């Protein structure tokens, strides 16, 4: 069996922790997205979202694919899928019923002036089905879309992996062709969406994580070329932000920069993880264990902090800074509390 690759766990922890600043920044976007709470357009803060958007979620699916390659070494396909439903399905159901109503309630209050109570709003949440964003106070998957899509991709991925492994076994040339095809498809399908999400690209990067990025000889090759990827990423990501946030023109060039940012940043982050995050200690293992719990609880905490701090009358910039500090502390505290209780551990998909 492959030895544990610590930088994959640590990279997931770092990536998930960036969600707080990402979702805080959405409240200041300059492209008209309502979000669950919105203050005003602040281009420097909105730039954070544009900078992260091309690569953030693809990296999450790629890391899930790498983890699947380790998981399937010690369990069957059916056992793997059963484990995915247990560890992801329960939090998905719990989150949609209990956590997401918080987001829709705040959205209804701030966007529509809803003046009813929180529990009264359940009658709105479970009967109002519109665009499923929840920005209008209606039903939403919220940030749990990632968990729902990960379950689907894990099931589809198992089927694809089983067929490929049965058909080509250890044929290196065939695997090279498959990996090259997946890379091309991941980039070519980047703007193809299903239900508003880049599901075809997420499936491709999940499979790339399984077949390619789980191979340490390939990672070593990437590390040797890391400066080429870093220069490309910095250049194209910077131009992408400038074009989308500040100039708001040159759509074709903007799309090219967006695609290239996606294609270069994932290798950059994998290389940085390999060179700087390949370690394990008590703290890193604990954070890794709670990374999905962090993902689940951070968003409602972010929105609630922004809402209640806004009631004090502070300006948008002060709200951003105070919400960043408060959300980080409260999210970490909530994760620790959840980990201490048997029932909450089950509801949030933690292992025994």
N, C-alpha and C positions, 0 to 999 in steps of 0.2 A: 504493500500500500504506500501511496505517496505520503511523505512527512507533511505535517501541518505547515501551511504557508502563512506566517504571521502577518505579513504586510497586507494581505487581502483583507483580513479582519480589521486591521488598523485603518486601512484606507476606507473601508465601509464606515467605520466610526467617524472619521474626519468628514467624509462626504455627508453623512446624515446630520452631523452637528452644524453644517453650513445652512441647513434648512431654516434655522431660526432667522438669520439675516436675510435669506432669500424671501421668506414669506412676510417678514417685516417690510421689506422694500416694495412688495406688491401694493401696499397702501399708498405709494407715491408714484405709481406708474404713469407714463405719459402717452399711452396708446389706448386709453379709454376703457380699460378693464375695470369692472365695478369692484371686484374682490369682495370679501365679506365686510371690509371696512375700508374707506378711502378718505384721504385727507386733502391732498393737493398734489399737483405735478411737481416733482423735484427731480430734475434730470440726473444729477450725480447719483442719487439713491436708486433711481430707476435703472441706471446703467448696471447695477449689480445683477439685476434679474436678467438683462439681455446678455451680460457676460457669461452667466452660468447656464442659461437655458439650453444652448446647443449640446452640452455634454453631461449635464448633471444627472438626469434620469437614465440616459443610455449607460452611463457608468454603473448605476445601481443594478441594471439588468445584466450587464457584463459580469459584475462581481457575483451576482446570483448564479450565473452560468458556471463560473469558476468553482463556486462552492458545490454546485450540483455534481461536478466531476469528481470531487472527493466523496460526496455522499453516496453516489452510485457505485463506488468501489466496495462499500460495505453493506449495501442493501439492494434488494431487487427493485425493478421499476415500480411494481405495485406497492411495495413498502414505502418507496420514496414518495409516490403520489399520495398515499394515505397520510404520511407524515406532513406533507405540504398542506393538505386539507385541515389537519388537526392544528398545526401551528399557525396557519394563516387564515383558515376558514372561520374559526371561532372569533379571533380578533376582528375580522371583517364584519361579521354579523353584529357583534357587540358594538363596534364603532359606528356603524350606520344607524343603529337604534338609539344608542346612548350618547355618543360623542358628537356626531355631526349635527344633531339638533341645536347644539350650542352655537355652531357657526351660522346656521340659517337664522337663528333667533337674533343674533347680533346684526346680521345683514338686513333683516326686516326692520329692525329698529333704526339703523343708521341710514338706510336707503329709502324706506317707505314710511317711516314714522310710526311703526307698529307700537301701540301703547299697552298691549295686553301683557299678562304674566308669562313667565317662561313655560310653565306646564300647560297653560292655555294654548301656547304656540304649537304644541304637539299636534293639535287638530289641523293646523295649517301645514306643518311639515309632512305629515303622512297623507295628505289629500291633494297637495299642490304639486303636480308633476309637469314641469315646463322644460327648460333646457338642461335640467339636472345639475346645474352649477351650484344651486342654493343661494346665489346672489340676490334672488328675489324673495328669499324666505322659504322656498319650496324644498322638496326632497332632493338630496344630493348624496353622491358617493364621496364628495369632498376629496381629501388626500388619500382616502382608502381606495381610490381607483388603482393606485400602484399595487396594492395587495391583491385586488381582484384580477388585474391583468397578470400579475406574477403567478397566480394560481393557474390561469388559463395557459400561459406560456410554458409553465412547468409541465403541464399535461401534454401540450402539443410537442414540446421539446423532447419529452421522453419517447413519444412515438417516432419522431424524426431520428433521434439518436439510435433507437432500436433498429430501424430500417437501415440506416447508414452502416452501423456496426455489423449487421448481419450480411449486408451486401458486399462491403469492401474489406471488412476485417482490418488487416494491417497494411493495406496497400498505400504506400507513402505518396505516390503520384496522385492517386485518386483523392487522398486527403488534402493535398496541396491545391488541387482544382476546386474542391469543395470550400476550403477556407478562402481562396481568392474570390470565388463566387459570392460567398457570404459578405466579404468586405465590400465588393461592388454593389451588391443589393442593399446593404445597410446605408450606403451613401446615396444611391439612386432613389431609394424609397423614403428618404428622410422626411419629405413633406407629404407623404401619403399617410392619411390618418383614418382611423376607425373610431367612431364615437369621440372624435376630437383628440385622440392620442396617437402617437407614432408607433402603433403596435407592430407593423411589419418590420420596422427598424429595430425595435426592442427584441423581437424574436431572433433577428439575425445576430445582434450583439450578444444575446444570451447563448446562442450556439457557438459563437466565436469565443466566448468565455470558456465554454465547455471544452472545445476542441483545440483552441490555439493559445489563449492566455493562461491556461492551466499548465502549459509546458514551459518548464524553467529554462530550457535551452533557447526557446524563442524569446523569453523575457530578457535573457542575457544579451541577445542580439539587439533587442530594442534599446537596452541601456547603452550599448556602444554607439547608438545613433541618436541619443536623447537630445543633444543640442540642436540637431536639425529639426526635430519636432518642436522643441521649445521656441526656436526662432519663428517657425511657421505659425505656431499657436499665438504667440504674443502679437505678431503682425496682423494676422487675419481677425483675431478676436477684437483687437483695438479698432480696426477699421469697421468691423461689424457693429460695434457699439456706436461709433461716431455716425455711421450712415443711418442706423435705425433710430437712435434717440435724438440726435442733434440736427442732422441734415434732412432726414426723412424723405429721401429720394434715391435714385439709382437702384431700383429694386433688383435688377439682375445682378449687379455687383454685390449688393447686400446679401442675396441668396448664396452667391459663390463663397463669400466670406463666412457665412453661417455654416455652410456645409464643411468648409475647410477647418473651421474652428472645431467642429464636432470630430472630424477625422484625425486631427492632430492632438487634441487635448487628452483624449483617452490614453494614447501611448505615453504622453507626457506624465500624466498622473500615475500610471502604472510604473513608469521608470522612477519617479520620485518616491513612490511607495516602496519599491524594491531597494532603493539606495538609502532611504532615510527612515522607513517605518518597519523594517524587517526585524522586529524584536517582540518579546512577550514578557510581561510582568503582571503582578496582581491587578494593577489598575487597568492596564490595557485589556486583559481578559474580561474583567468586570464590565468595562465600557462596551466591549464587543458583544457580550452576552445581552446587553440591554439596548443595542442599537435600534432594533425594530420597535421596542417599547418607546424609545425616544422619538422615533418617527411618528408613532401613533398619537402621543400626548402633546407634542410640541405645538401643533397648529392651533387648537382651541386656546391653549395658554397664551400664545402670541396675540391672537385676536382679542381675548379678554383683557390682557394687559394694555393693549393699544386703546381699547374702548374706555376702560376705567381711568387710565391716565389722561385721556382726552377730556374727561369730565372735569378735571382740575383746571382746565383752561390754558395749559402750557402750549407753546408753539409746536409745530410739526417736528422740527429738528430735535427739540428737547424730548418730545414724545418718542422719537425713534431711539434715542440714546437710552432713555429710562426703560423703555420697553425691551430693548436688547439685554440690558442688565437683569431686569426682573424676570423676563422669559427664560433666560439661561438658568438662573438660580432655581426658579419654580419647576422647570422641566426636569432638571437633574434631581431635584428633591422628589418629584412625583415618581420618577423611575425607581429610585431607591425604596420608596414606600411600597410600590407595586411589587417589587421583588421580594418583599418581606412577608407577603400575605399569600396563603395557598390558593385562595379563590381568585385573586387578581392575577396571579401567575398563570392560571389556566385561561382566564379571559383575555390575557395579552399574549398568549402563545409561548410562554416560557417553558423550558423543559423542567422536569421534576428535579 
